[in-house]
């Protein structure tokens, strides 16, 4: 039995699988294999969110997320904390996406 | 300028993009194009989470998530509520994945 049936996965199920795979790719490197140490977290952020963090239009949102994560931090990030981080970044990214399209509409109206 | 650069996206960024794309695929069908109506939510759950909801080992976890979502419900699900749903399902899925692997280890030890 396979835990994940990637062949029949929907778009949303693929996204869920990619998040689980990403976490375990880094969490298994040292210490508890089901949590991210600070070194593993830093490696994950640099490798996986380099494009996003480098190009982010809303630096404040990103720094707020980092601060929130540090607040809970016992030196290890578990899967739930990882999902909260990814969820918050995705909401920030979607807000930017929606505002960008709303600005498009406004620009079209005033033309 | 493109909002998403899918060519250079990391695995995690791809997952984030897939979640945003999935939401807007259904939210644009009727009414407010940035929220899911009940009909749009039902269509999304059936089409995107049919495999997961059909095969889920932990039905209680799934029903708890649905109940939590209904609790906040004004008949429309916004992107943040959608991400909370997907995040909770992903955590439940990861818990199952980790327990499955821990059971493997236990089984190997007692052999």
Backbone of each chain as ProteinMPNN parsed JSONL, in Angstrom:
{"seq_chain_A": "XXXXXXXXXXXXXXXXXXXXXXXXXXXXXXXXXXXXXXXXXXXXXXXXXXXXXXXXXXXXXXXXXXXXXXXXXXXXXXXXXXXXXXXXXXXXXXXXXXXXXXXXXXXXXXX", "coords_chain_A": {"N_chain_A": [[0.837, -1.208, 0.0], [0.531, 2.169, -0.892], [1.104, 5.302, 0.639], [0.597, 7.72, -0.627], [-1.149, 8.297, -3.557], [-0.021, 9.353, -6.276], [-0.64, 9.404, -8.965], [-3.419, 9.639, -9.429], [-3.953, 11.972, -8.14], [-5.587, 15.04, -7.341], [-5.279, 18.557, -8.266], [-5.22, 20.039, -5.858], [-4.691, 18.032, -3.963], [-2.16, 17.299, -4.872], [-0.755, 19.618, -4.201], [-0.887, 19.443, -1.391], [0.568, 17.088, -0.966], [3.077, 17.933, -1.925], [3.776, 19.832, 0.013], [4.061, 18.204, 2.294], [6.11, 16.488, 1.432], [8.186, 18.359, 1.071], [8.654, 19.305, 3.705], [9.6, 16.934, 4.998], [11.825, 16.39, 3.5], [13.743, 18.15, 4.477], [13.536, 17.918, 7.282], [14.524, 15.463, 8.0], [17.29, 15.531, 8.111], [18.921, 15.954, 10.446], [18.975, 15.302, 14.036], [15.737, 15.121, 15.613], [13.724, 13.449, 13.357], [11.255, 14.284, 12.562], [10.939, 16.972, 13.032], [11.985, 20.371, 12.267], [15.185, 21.518, 12.808], [16.95, 24.58, 13.787], [18.982, 24.935, 11.889], [18.087, 23.267, 9.825], [15.681, 24.539, 9.224], [16.597, 27.026, 8.281], [17.983, 26.174, 6.008], [15.85, 25.132, 4.535], [14.249, 27.453, 4.155], [15.962, 29.061, 2.617], [16.449, 27.456, 0.316], [13.868, 26.788, -0.598], [12.198, 29.017, -0.467], [13.571, 31.096, -1.506], [13.176, 32.476, -3.98], [10.699, 33.63, -3.463], [11.062, 35.096, -1.057], [13.094, 36.748, -1.902], [11.919, 38.224, -3.968], [9.633, 39.245, -2.898], [7.01, 41.565, -2.655], [5.893, 42.632, -0.435], [7.563, 43.094, 2.118], [7.174, 43.508, 4.811], [5.075, 41.764, 5.525], [6.303, 39.274, 5.262], [8.355, 39.484, 7.16], [6.83, 39.741, 9.477], [5.657, 37.205, 9.616], [7.932, 35.646, 10.071], [8.709, 36.627, 12.57], [6.492, 35.84, 14.12], [6.812, 33.099, 13.982], [9.254, 32.705, 15.292], [8.481, 33.446, 17.843], [7.086, 31.253, 18.888], [9.084, 29.511, 19.144], [10.987, 26.759, 20.109], [13.428, 26.073, 19.299], [12.952, 24.062, 17.58], [10.96, 23.338, 14.76], [7.827, 22.128, 14.282], [5.627, 20.05, 12.198], [3.073, 21.215, 12.121], [3.588, 23.925, 12.803], [5.156, 24.578, 10.604], [3.23, 24.368, 8.558], [1.531, 26.45, 9.297], [3.236, 28.619, 8.828], [3.637, 28.339, 5.993], [0.984, 28.581, 5.16], [0.353, 31.213, 6.003], [2.147, 32.686, 4.422], [1.142, 32.013, 1.916], [-1.406, 33.146, 1.993], [-0.632, 35.854, 2.147], [0.613, 36.082, -0.331], [-1.558, 35.564, -2.032], [-3.194, 37.744, -1.394], [-1.667, 39.808, -2.482], [-1.785, 39.045, -5.17], [-4.576, 39.312, -5.656], [-4.93, 42.065, -5.191], [-3.317, 43.091, -7.172], [-4.707, 42.316, -9.464], [-7.061, 43.743, -9.015], [-6.097, 46.331, -9.187], [-5.447, 46.328, -11.889], [-8.022, 46.283, -12.986], [-9.014, 48.76, -12.103], [-7.239, 50.46, -13.429], [-7.951, 49.925, -16.072], [-10.529, 50.954, -16.117], [-10.119, 53.73, -15.862], [-8.859, 54.368, -18.154]], "CA_chain_A": [[0.0, 0.0, 0.0], [1.257, 3.437, -0.923], [0.383, 6.346, 1.37], [0.18, 8.721, -1.598], [-1.38, 7.861, -4.925], [0.221, 10.605, -6.99], [-1.169, 9.359, -10.331], [-4.801, 10.104, -9.468], [-4.11, 13.113, -7.242], [-6.087, 16.302, -7.884], [-4.347, 19.677, -8.107], [-5.102, 20.39, -4.44], [-3.995, 16.923, -3.294], [-0.744, 17.417, -5.252], [-0.187, 20.693, -3.38], [-0.739, 18.914, -0.035], [1.686, 16.139, -1.008], [4.333, 18.679, -2.096], [4.123, 20.433, 1.305], [4.533, 17.124, 3.185], [7.416, 16.048, 0.914], [9.176, 19.408, 1.32], [9.007, 19.296, 5.134], [10.388, 15.745, 5.364], [13.114, 16.477, 2.793], [14.695, 18.876, 5.323], [13.437, 17.537, 8.702], [15.233, 14.205, 8.232], [18.75, 15.667, 8.02], [19.621, 15.824, 11.742], [18.119, 15.308, 15.227], [14.393, 14.556, 15.441], [13.456, 13.436, 11.909], [9.933, 14.851, 12.299], [10.932, 18.426, 13.267], [13.081, 21.132, 11.657], [16.087, 22.284, 13.68], [17.193, 25.912, 13.217], [19.798, 24.793, 10.675], [17.232, 22.697, 8.779], [14.73, 25.588, 8.848], [17.31, 28.011, 7.463], [18.248, 25.531, 4.717], [14.557, 25.048, 3.832], [13.833, 28.8, 3.738], [16.851, 29.531, 1.545], [16.294, 26.649, -0.899], [12.484, 26.668, -1.064], [11.49, 30.3, -0.522], [14.509, 32.114, -1.967], [12.516, 33.301, -5.006], [9.609, 34.371, -2.848], [11.592, 36.073, -0.101], [13.897, 37.706, -2.659], [11.095, 39.064, -4.843], [8.383, 39.634, -2.242], [6.688, 42.985, -2.695], [5.46, 43.054, 0.895], [8.585, 42.603, 3.056], [6.614, 43.549, 6.163], [4.296, 40.536, 5.747], [7.248, 38.17, 5.431], [9.041, 39.623, 8.455], [5.845, 39.467, 10.518], [5.547, 35.744, 9.699], [9.164, 35.149, 10.712], [8.625, 36.997, 13.983], [5.491, 34.967, 14.74], [7.37, 31.742, 14.087], [10.262, 32.762, 16.349], [7.783, 33.555, 19.129], [6.704, 29.911, 19.347], [10.218, 28.645, 18.815], [11.811, 26.056, 21.103], [14.581, 25.589, 18.549], [12.481, 23.057, 16.624], [9.699, 23.678, 14.109], [7.124, 20.891, 13.917], [4.906, 20.135, 10.924], [1.957, 22.165, 12.24], [4.163, 25.28, 12.714], [5.565, 24.729, 9.198], [2.015, 24.597, 7.753], [1.074, 27.808, 9.635], [4.128, 29.514, 8.068], [3.341, 28.248, 4.552], [-0.36, 29.126, 4.984], [0.403, 32.678, 6.132], [2.824, 33.209, 3.223], [0.244, 31.818, 0.769], [-2.442, 34.183, 2.113], [0.007, 37.128, 1.775], [0.843, 36.001, -1.779], [-2.874, 35.677, -2.661], [-3.621, 39.142, -1.22], [-0.926, 40.58, -3.481], [-2.351, 38.618, -6.449], [-5.908, 39.902, -5.812], [-4.774, 43.517, -5.298], [-2.706, 43.322, -8.484], [-5.782, 42.219, -10.459], [-7.988, 44.847, -8.788], [-5.442, 47.516, -9.753], [-5.628, 46.189, -13.334], [-9.394, 46.674, -13.323], [-9.102, 50.211, -11.898], [-6.473, 51.097, -14.51], [-8.74, 49.755, -17.294], [-11.681, 51.863, -16.036], [-9.725, 55.129, -15.992], [-8.235, 54.59, -19.457]], "C_chain_A": [[0.869, 1.253, 0.0], [0.439, 4.491, -0.192], [-0.179, 7.378, 0.39], [0.01, 8.082, -2.963], [-1.259, 9.093, -5.818], [-0.413, 10.604, -8.375], [-2.571, 9.946, -10.427], [-5.027, 11.352, -8.63], [-4.677, 14.319, -7.989], [-5.025, 17.379, -7.697], [-4.12, 19.994, -6.632], [-4.388, 19.298, -3.648], [-2.503, 16.936, -3.639], [-0.061, 18.484, -4.41], [0.073, 20.198, -1.958], [0.443, 17.948, 0.048], [3.029, 16.857, -1.104], [4.759, 19.327, -0.783], [4.685, 19.385, 2.262], [5.928, 16.67, 2.748], [8.51, 17.063, 1.232], [9.628, 19.377, 2.775], [9.951, 18.136, 5.448], [11.73, 15.693, 4.646], [14.174, 17.127, 3.688], [14.696, 18.375, 6.76], [14.257, 16.288, 9.017], [16.74, 14.315, 8.324], [19.489, 15.462, 9.333], [18.606, 15.842, 12.875], [16.803, 14.594, 14.981], [14.018, 14.613, 13.969], [12.096, 14.009, 11.552], [9.815, 16.314, 12.716], [12.116, 19.057, 12.541], [13.885, 21.8, 12.758], [16.286, 23.664, 13.059], [17.985, 25.833, 11.911], [18.952, 24.256, 9.52], [16.22, 23.736, 8.283], [15.381, 26.603, 7.916], [17.582, 27.454, 6.066], [16.968, 25.483, 3.877], [14.149, 26.414, 3.301], [14.656, 29.29, 2.549], [16.573, 28.795, 0.236], [14.882, 26.751, -1.473], [11.79, 28.02, -1.243], [12.402, 31.443, -0.939], [13.893, 33.049, -2.992], [11.489, 34.216, -4.369], [10.149, 35.466, -1.939], [12.411, 37.143, -0.812], [13.054, 38.708, -3.439], [9.861, 39.637, -4.159], [8.203, 41.144, -2.27], [6.417, 43.501, -1.285], [6.404, 42.451, 1.944], [8.041, 42.544, 4.481], [5.876, 42.255, 6.492], [5.227, 39.368, 6.04], [7.927, 38.261, 6.801], [8.112, 39.375, 9.633], [5.715, 37.942, 10.729], [6.746, 35.158, 10.423], [9.135, 35.418, 12.217], [7.655, 36.107, 14.738], [6.059, 33.574, 14.96], [8.412, 31.678, 15.198], [9.623, 32.795, 17.731], [7.432, 32.209, 19.739], [7.913, 28.989, 19.478], [10.928, 28.073, 20.047], [13.044, 25.485, 20.418], [14.218, 24.52, 17.533], [11.142, 23.517, 16.049], [9.014, 22.371, 13.724], [6.264, 21.12, 12.668], [3.767, 21.15, 10.97], [2.46, 23.606, 12.129], [4.61, 25.595, 11.279], [4.357, 25.069, 8.322], [1.448, 25.992, 8.034], [1.907, 28.844, 8.872], [3.76, 29.53, 6.586], [1.956, 28.852, 4.265], [-0.365, 30.639, 5.027], [1.068, 33.309, 4.913], [1.915, 33.103, 1.999], [-0.877, 32.851, 0.787], [-1.863, 35.548, 1.703], [0.201, 37.204, 0.259], [-0.478, 36.179, -2.53], [-3.421, 37.103, -2.545], [-2.967, 40.024, -2.283], [-1.503, 40.326, -4.877], [-3.708, 39.294, -6.685], [-5.827, 41.422, -5.979], [-4.226, 43.903, -6.67], [-3.782, 43.299, -9.577], [-6.814, 43.325, -10.285], [-7.413, 46.153, -9.337], [-5.555, 47.524, -11.275], [-6.991, 46.708, -13.757], [-9.565, 48.183, -13.209], [-8.415, 50.95, -13.04], [-7.269, 51.045, -15.82], [-9.916, 50.734, -17.306], [-11.302, 53.312, -16.314], [-9.089, 55.431, -17.344], [-9.2, 55.259, -20.445]], "O_chain_A": [[1.81, 1.379, 0.783], [-0.776, 4.575, -0.374], [-1.302, 7.853, 0.56], [0.911, 7.41, -3.464], [-2.242, 9.785, -6.086], [-0.699, 11.67, -8.92], [-2.887, 10.661, -11.378], [-6.172, 11.757, -8.426], [-4.295, 14.589, -9.128], [-4.001, 17.149, -7.054], [-2.985, 20.195, -6.199], [-3.579, 19.592, -2.769], [-1.671, 16.617, -2.789], [1.067, 18.295, -3.954], [1.12, 20.488, -1.38], [1.22, 17.981, 1.003], [4.001, 16.461, -0.46], [5.95, 19.379, -0.477], [5.666, 19.64, 2.961], [6.818, 16.489, 3.579], [9.62, 16.691, 1.614], [10.825, 19.416, 3.06], [10.984, 18.33, 6.089], [12.664, 15.04, 5.111], [15.339, 16.729, 3.676], [15.741, 18.396, 7.41], [14.644, 16.073, 10.166], [17.417, 13.321, 8.584], [20.565, 14.864, 9.348], [17.494, 16.34, 12.702], [16.74, 13.605, 14.251], [13.992, 15.694, 13.381], [11.8, 14.205, 10.373], [8.708, 16.851, 12.754], [13.107, 18.394, 12.237], [13.337, 22.562, 13.554], [15.847, 23.904, 11.934], [17.706, 26.557, 10.955], [19.073, 24.717, 8.385], [15.932, 23.814, 7.088], [14.806, 26.993, 6.899], [17.435, 28.158, 5.067], [16.987, 25.753, 2.676], [13.751, 26.539, 2.143], [14.119, 29.86, 1.599], [16.473, 29.414, -0.823], [14.71, 26.795, -2.691], [10.896, 28.152, -2.078], [12.066, 32.613, -0.758], [14.054, 34.266, -2.904], [11.407, 35.404, -4.68], [9.742, 36.623, -2.038], [12.431, 38.3, -0.392], [13.412, 39.879, -3.562], [9.124, 40.422, -4.756], [9.12, 41.902, -1.953], [6.681, 44.664, -0.979], [6.091, 41.439, 2.572], [8.394, 41.657, 5.258], [6.019, 41.71, 7.586], [4.978, 38.572, 6.946], [8.062, 37.263, 7.509], [8.539, 38.861, 10.667], [5.669, 37.461, 11.862], [6.602, 34.286, 11.279], [9.486, 34.559, 13.025], [7.94, 35.666, 15.851], [5.817, 32.947, 15.992], [8.453, 30.712, 15.96], [10.166, 32.233, 18.683], [7.473, 32.04, 20.958], [7.782, 27.83, 19.873], [11.404, 28.813, 20.909], [13.638, 24.523, 20.904], [15.051, 24.112, 16.723], [10.291, 24.027, 16.778], [9.551, 21.595, 12.935], [6.184, 22.234, 12.151], [3.516, 21.859, 9.995], [1.843, 24.425, 11.447], [4.464, 26.721, 10.803], [4.436, 25.939, 7.454], [0.942, 26.648, 7.124], [1.371, 29.816, 8.34], [3.592, 30.595, 5.993], [1.769, 29.542, 3.263], [-1.003, 31.287, 4.196], [0.615, 34.343, 4.422], [1.912, 33.99, 1.146], [-1.263, 33.375, -0.258], [-2.52, 36.311, 0.996], [-0.017, 38.249, -0.355], [-0.52, 36.866, -3.551], [-4.037, 37.612, -3.482], [-3.617, 40.87, -2.898], [-1.687, 41.254, -5.663], [-3.969, 39.791, -7.781], [-6.548, 42.005, -6.789], [-4.625, 44.913, -7.25], [-3.783, 44.13, -10.485], [-7.384, 43.803, -11.266], [-8.143, 46.98, -9.883], [-5.734, 48.578, -11.885], [-7.124, 47.455, -14.727], [-10.167, 48.82, -14.074], [-8.936, 51.938, -13.556], [-7.263, 52.006, -16.589], [-10.267, 51.278, -18.352], [-12.073, 54.046, -16.933], [-8.809, 56.587, -17.66], [-8.831, 55.516, -21.591]]}, "seq_chain_B": "XXXXXXXXXXXXXXXXXXXXXXXXXXXXXXXXXXXXXXXXXXXXXXXXXXXXXXXXXXXXXXXXXXXXXXXXXXXXXXXXXXXXXXXXXXXXXXXXXXXXXXXXXXXXXXX", "coords_chain_B": {"N_chain_B": [[5.044, 41.966, -16.475], [4.906, 38.974, -14.679], [2.858, 37.536, -12.163], [3.35, 35.028, -11.061], [6.202, 33.094, -11.353], [6.503, 30.3, -12.733], [8.431, 28.672, -13.833], [10.886, 28.829, -12.47], [10.143, 28.065, -9.97], [10.348, 26.719, -6.676], [9.802, 23.495, -5.068], [8.12, 23.957, -2.839], [7.126, 26.509, -3.39], [5.729, 25.888, -5.721], [3.692, 24.314, -4.62], [2.341, 26.283, -3.137], [1.467, 27.944, -5.204], [-0.252, 26.149, -6.528], [-2.291, 25.863, -4.641], [-3.383, 28.452, -4.593], [-4.193, 28.702, -7.276], [-6.095, 26.624, -7.382], [-8.12, 27.531, -5.597], [-9.054, 29.88, -6.929], [-9.926, 28.807, -9.304], [-12.402, 27.724, -8.677], [-13.682, 29.748, -7.184], [-14.322, 31.788, -8.914], [-16.644, 31.185, -10.306], [-19.32, 32.018, -9.633], [-21.154, 34.814, -8.166], [-19.327, 36.693, -5.687], [-16.104, 36.898, -6.885], [-13.862, 36.338, -5.45], [-14.467, 34.748, -3.287], [-15.659, 31.535, -2.075], [-18.824, 30.325, -2.759], [-21.479, 28.337, -1.208], [-22.194, 26.395, -3.106], [-19.985, 26.484, -4.819], [-17.994, 25.706, -3.021], [-18.789, 23.069, -2.423], [-18.494, 21.915, -4.947], [-15.727, 22.204, -5.263], [-14.75, 20.627, -3.11], [-15.675, 18.072, -3.839], [-14.486, 17.66, -6.363], [-11.743, 18.132, -5.898], [-10.948, 16.964, -3.486], [-11.974, 14.47, -3.454], [-10.64, 11.941, -3.693], [-9.161, 11.994, -1.326], [-11.078, 12.405, 0.735], [-12.643, 10.197, 0.249], [-10.917, 8.039, 0.734], [-9.867, 8.498, 3.209], [-8.388, 7.56, 6.261], [-8.929, 8.465, 8.738], [-11.749, 9.4, 9.513], [-12.989, 10.948, 11.456], [-11.284, 13.136, 11.862], [-11.529, 14.507, 9.457], [-14.269, 15.144, 9.47], [-14.351, 16.776, 11.707], [-12.876, 18.971, 10.802], [-14.577, 19.91, 8.779], [-16.806, 20.641, 10.33], [-15.671, 22.7, 11.869], [-15.206, 24.556, 9.844], [-17.805, 25.121, 8.979], [-18.717, 26.389, 11.26], [-17.658, 28.985, 11.177], [-19.056, 29.99, 9.137], [-20.503, 32.192, 6.858], [-21.9, 31.609, 4.662], [-20.137, 32.044, 2.684], [-16.851, 31.211, 1.761], [-13.757, 32.479, 2.405], [-10.389, 33.154, 1.119], [-8.535, 32.832, 3.214], [-9.927, 31.181, 5.047], [-10.179, 28.931, 3.438], [-7.458, 28.2, 3.222], [-6.955, 27.536, 5.879], [-8.564, 25.259, 6.104], [-7.307, 23.547, 4.17], [-4.76, 23.432, 5.293], [-5.295, 22.193, 7.811], [-6.234, 19.693, 6.937], [-3.916, 18.805, 5.683], [-2.149, 18.596, 7.839], [-3.468, 16.544, 9.255], [-3.2, 14.506, 7.396], [-0.414, 14.278, 7.298], [0.086, 13.465, 9.944], [-1.027, 10.9, 9.863], [0.673, 9.757, 7.979], [3.152, 9.883, 9.379], [2.583, 8.261, 11.607], [2.105, 5.873, 10.318], [4.652, 5.272, 9.329], [6.009, 5.056, 11.746], [4.736, 2.834, 12.818], [5.656, 0.949, 11.012], [8.352, 0.885, 11.768], [8.137, -0.125, 14.377], [7.024, -2.63, 13.821], [9.145, -3.75, 12.428], [11.043, -3.909, 14.441], [9.986, -5.843, 16.177], [10.082, -8.082, 14.691]], "CA_chain_B": [[5.434, 41.241, -15.256], [4.019, 37.877, -14.296], [2.798, 37.384, -10.72], [3.968, 33.747, -10.731], [7.216, 32.579, -12.251], [6.425, 28.871, -12.44], [9.603, 27.938, -14.33], [11.941, 28.77, -11.459], [9.534, 27.847, -8.659], [10.762, 25.561, -5.886], [8.705, 22.565, -4.761], [7.187, 24.583, -1.908], [6.454, 27.595, -4.113], [4.756, 25.246, -6.608], [2.549, 23.926, -3.779], [1.62, 27.52, -2.82], [0.8, 28.359, -6.441], [-1.348, 25.214, -6.816], [-3.403, 26.173, -3.733], [-4.002, 29.707, -5.062], [-4.881, 28.386, -8.538], [-7.28, 25.793, -7.099], [-9.168, 28.371, -5.018], [-9.617, 30.806, -7.926], [-10.613, 27.992, -10.319], [-13.796, 27.529, -8.252], [-14.292, 30.963, -6.61], [-14.74, 32.696, -9.981], [-17.82, 30.696, -11.046], [-20.549, 32.792, -9.393], [-21.11, 35.77, -7.055], [-18.016, 37.291, -5.401], [-15.118, 36.034, -7.534], [-12.768, 36.049, -4.519], [-14.905, 33.84, -2.217], [-16.39, 30.342, -2.504], [-20.198, 30.132, -2.281], [-21.669, 26.942, -0.787], [-22.175, 25.535, -4.304], [-18.59, 26.413, -5.29], [-17.245, 24.913, -2.03], [-19.152, 21.662, -2.611], [-17.86, 21.484, -6.202], [-14.289, 22.106, -5.005], [-14.488, 19.477, -2.235], [-15.928, 16.84, -4.591], [-13.528, 17.501, -7.462], [-10.338, 18.219, -5.479], [-10.637, 16.164, -2.304], [-12.722, 13.215, -3.545], [-9.741, 10.823, -3.357], [-8.765, 12.08, 0.074], [-12.242, 12.199, 1.604], [-13.107, 8.83, 0.033], [-9.986, 7.035, 1.242], [-9.289, 8.921, 4.485], [-8.427, 6.565, 7.331], [-9.392, 9.117, 9.965], [-12.964, 10.138, 9.141], [-13.288, 11.918, 12.511], [-10.482, 14.341, 11.622], [-12.117, 15.211, 8.314], [-15.552, 15.721, 9.88], [-14.056, 17.873, 12.637], [-12.484, 20.112, 9.969], [-15.79, 20.418, 8.115], [-17.597, 21.293, 11.367], [-14.992, 23.958, 12.196], [-15.405, 25.48, 8.724], [-19.211, 25.538, 9.045], [-18.863, 27.279, 12.417], [-17.305, 30.364, 10.775], [-19.606, 30.152, 7.792], [-21.548, 33.163, 6.503], [-22.321, 31.204, 3.32], [-19.022, 32.277, 1.767], [-15.546, 30.82, 2.294], [-12.712, 33.308, 1.788], [-9.139, 32.427, 0.879], [-7.912, 32.47, 4.493], [-10.658, 30.002, 5.558], [-9.781, 27.823, 2.556], [-6.099, 27.779, 3.585], [-7.064, 26.869, 7.179], [-9.086, 23.921, 5.784], [-6.267, 22.751, 3.5], [-3.696, 23.23, 6.291], [-5.739, 21.192, 8.799], [-6.254, 18.388, 6.255], [-2.53, 18.403, 5.422], [-1.603, 18.157, 9.132], [-4.071, 15.232, 9.527], [-2.59, 13.578, 6.44], [0.977, 14.075, 7.737], [0.034, 12.651, 11.17], [-1.255, 9.529, 9.417], [1.93, 9.367, 7.315], [4.189, 9.655, 10.394], [2.196, 7.083, 12.398], [2.268, 4.715, 9.429], [6.079, 4.948, 9.303], [6.397, 4.607, 13.087], [4.239, 1.452, 12.927], [6.611, 0.163, 10.237], [9.567, 0.682, 12.563], [7.784, -1.027, 15.481], [6.85, -3.962, 13.239], [10.477, -4.23, 12.08], [11.748, -4.242, 15.692], [9.433, -7.051, 16.812], [10.231, -9.25, 13.811]], "C_chain_B": [[4.416, 40.166, -14.936], [4.054, 37.736, -12.775], [3.522, 36.11, -10.288], [4.993, 33.384, -11.786], [7.323, 31.076, -12.001], [7.677, 28.119, -12.863], [10.675, 27.771, -13.265], [11.406, 28.457, -10.066], [10.121, 26.612, -7.98], [9.554, 24.663, -5.66], [7.664, 23.236, -3.878], [6.427, 25.73, -2.576], [5.424, 27.034, -5.091], [3.504, 24.854, -5.829], [1.69, 25.151, -3.467], [0.827, 28.003, -4.042], [-0.4, 27.472, -6.749], [-2.546, 25.495, -5.908], [-4.137, 27.432, -4.193], [-4.793, 29.45, -6.349], [-6.166, 27.602, -8.293], [-8.417, 26.652, -6.574], [-9.849, 29.218, -6.102], [-10.31, 30.075, -9.073], [-12.095, 27.858, -9.978], [-14.453, 28.834, -7.801], [-14.841, 31.897, -7.692], [-16.042, 32.332, -10.669], [-19.076, 31.539, -10.865], [-20.338, 33.755, -8.239], [-19.743, 36.43, -6.928], [-16.932, 36.376, -5.959], [-13.936, 35.69, -6.624], [-13.22, 35.272, -3.28], [-15.629, 32.647, -2.841], [-17.795, 30.38, -1.903], [-20.335, 28.681, -1.827], [-21.591, 25.988, -1.968], [-20.744, 25.365, -4.819], [-17.737, 25.558, -4.344], [-17.504, 23.428, -2.234], [-18.498, 21.105, -3.869], [-16.356, 21.269, -5.996], [-13.972, 20.86, -4.185], [-14.637, 18.167, -2.999], [-14.834, 16.596, -5.622], [-12.099, 17.367, -6.955], [-9.986, 17.283, -4.333], [-11.405, 14.849, -2.288], [-11.875, 12.006, -3.162], [-9.453, 10.798, -1.868], [-9.941, 11.755, 0.973], [-12.762, 10.775, 1.463], [-12.246, 7.795, 0.708], [-9.474, 7.342, 2.647], [-9.475, 7.842, 5.548], [-9.089, 7.169, 8.563], [-10.583, 10.028, 9.635], [-13.283, 11.224, 10.174], [-12.558, 13.231, 12.26], [-11.11, 15.172, 10.509], [-13.429, 15.881, 8.736], [-15.38, 16.872, 10.858], [-13.713, 19.145, 11.844], [-13.709, 20.739, 9.309], [-16.655, 21.187, 9.119], [-17.021, 22.652, 11.737], [-15.247, 25.005, 11.112], [-16.84, 26.01, 8.729], [-19.44, 26.541, 10.169], [-18.619, 28.746, 12.074], [-18.161, 30.845, 9.614], [-20.704, 31.211, 7.705], [-22.054, 32.854, 5.092], [-21.24, 31.421, 2.276], [-17.725, 31.875, 2.47], [-14.495, 31.679, 1.614], [-11.397, 32.526, 1.72], [-8.471, 31.978, 2.175], [-8.588, 31.234, 5.096], [-10.315, 28.747, 4.745], [-8.408, 27.274, 2.945], [-6.101, 27.073, 4.951], [-7.571, 25.431, 6.986], [-7.992, 23.033, 5.197], [-5.13, 22.445, 4.475], [-4.062, 22.152, 7.287], [-5.767, 19.797, 8.181], [-4.833, 17.881, 6.019], [-1.859, 17.921, 6.703], [-2.156, 16.767, 9.478], [-3.432, 14.158, 8.651], [-1.151, 13.25, 6.847], [1.036, 13.237, 9.007], [-0.123, 11.176, 10.807], [0.017, 8.945, 8.798], [3.01, 9.023, 8.337], [3.866, 8.415, 11.232], [2.4, 5.803, 11.605], [3.739, 4.28, 9.406], [6.576, 4.482, 10.663], [5.93, 3.173, 13.329], [5.154, 0.494, 12.163], [7.84, -0.173, 11.063], [9.324, -0.31, 13.696], [7.677, -2.464, 14.983], [8.214, -4.573, 12.925], [11.236, -4.676, 13.33], [11.286, -5.569, 16.286], [9.586, -8.285, 15.943], [11.402, -10.12, 14.257]], "O_chain_B": [[3.211, 40.418, -14.925], [5.119, 37.805, -12.161], [4.223, 36.102, -9.276], [4.688, 33.369, -12.979], [8.118, 30.627, -11.175], [7.969, 27.051, -12.325], [11.299, 26.715, -13.16], [12.139, 28.572, -9.084], [10.362, 25.591, -8.625], [8.428, 25.017, -6.011], [6.465, 23.108, -4.125], [5.228, 25.901, -2.352], [4.362, 27.629, -5.276], [2.387, 25.037, -6.311], [0.462, 25.081, -3.522], [-0.328, 28.415, -3.926], [-1.444, 27.963, -7.178], [-3.692, 25.381, -6.344], [-5.367, 27.475, -4.185], [-5.921, 29.921, -6.496], [-7.196, 27.873, -8.909], [-9.551, 26.532, -7.038], [-11.077, 29.262, -6.179], [-11.176, 30.641, -9.74], [-12.946, 27.874, -10.867], [-15.652, 29.019, -8.007], [-15.725, 32.708, -7.418], [-16.512, 33.078, -11.528], [-19.819, 31.759, -11.821], [-19.445, 33.548, -7.417], [-19.078, 36.696, -7.929], [-16.838, 35.214, -5.564], [-13.105, 34.852, -6.974], [-12.457, 35.142, -2.323], [-16.138, 32.72, -3.959], [-17.947, 30.458, -0.684], [-19.424, 27.878, -2.03], [-21.004, 24.91, -1.868], [-20.334, 24.27, -5.204], [-16.88, 24.792, -4.783], [-16.576, 22.619, -2.222], [-18.008, 19.976, -3.875], [-15.783, 20.293, -6.482], [-13.045, 20.118, -4.512], [-13.829, 17.254, -2.833], [-14.318, 15.485, -5.749], [-11.319, 16.588, -7.502], [-8.839, 16.851, -4.221], [-11.489, 14.184, -1.255], [-12.322, 11.146, -2.403], [-9.489, 9.749, -1.226], [-9.825, 10.924, 1.875], [-13.264, 10.197, 2.428], [-12.751, 6.787, 1.203], [-8.732, 6.545, 3.222], [-10.562, 7.287, 5.713], [-9.733, 6.463, 9.338], [-10.444, 11.244, 9.498], [-13.785, 12.292, 9.821], [-13.132, 14.309, 12.421], [-11.207, 16.395, 10.613], [-13.674, 17.041, 8.404], [-16.156, 17.827, 10.848], [-14.185, 20.237, 12.159], [-13.853, 21.962, 9.288], [-17.175, 22.256, 8.801], [-17.752, 23.628, 11.901], [-15.473, 26.178, 11.406], [-17.067, 27.2, 8.511], [-20.268, 27.443, 10.039], [-19.282, 29.637, 12.604], [-18.011, 31.977, 9.156], [-21.715, 31.125, 8.403], [-22.576, 33.736, 4.41], [-21.399, 31.032, 1.119], [-17.536, 32.175, 3.649], [-14.343, 31.627, 0.394], [-11.303, 31.395, 2.197], [-7.909, 30.885, 2.241], [-7.907, 30.34, 5.599], [-10.182, 27.652, 5.292], [-8.202, 26.061, 2.995], [-5.342, 26.126, 5.16], [-7.073, 24.502, 7.622], [-7.772, 21.913, 5.659], [-4.599, 21.334, 4.486], [-3.244, 21.283, 7.587], [-5.37, 18.825, 8.825], [-4.567, 16.685, 6.136], [-1.092, 16.959, 6.679], [-1.41, 15.904, 9.941], [-3.159, 13.047, 9.107], [-0.718, 12.101, 6.758], [1.921, 12.393, 9.152], [0.555, 10.313, 11.365], [0.385, 7.799, 9.057], [3.703, 8.014, 8.202], [4.751, 7.615, 11.534], [2.815, 4.779, 12.148], [4.044, 3.089, 9.457], [7.453, 3.622, 10.746], [6.632, 2.386, 13.963], [5.4, -0.628, 12.605], [8.318, -1.307, 11.082], [10.136, -1.196, 13.963], [8.166, -3.395, 15.622], [8.422, -5.77, 13.127], [11.968, -5.666, 13.31], [12.088, -6.327, 16.831], [9.271, -9.397, 16.369], [11.68, -11.146, 13.637]]}, "name": "protein", "num_of_chains": 2, "seq": "XXXXXXXXXXXXXXXXXXXXXXXXXXXXXXXXXXXXXXXXXXXXXXXXXXXXXXXXXXXXXXXXXXXXXXXXXXXXXXXXXXXXXXXXXXXXXXXXXXXXXXXXXXXXXXXXXXXXXXXXXXXXXXXXXXXXXXXXXXXXXXXXXXXXXXXXXXXXXXXXXXXXXXXXXXXXXXXXXXXXXXXXXXXXXXXXXXXXXXXXXXXXXXXXXXXXXXXXXXXXXX"}
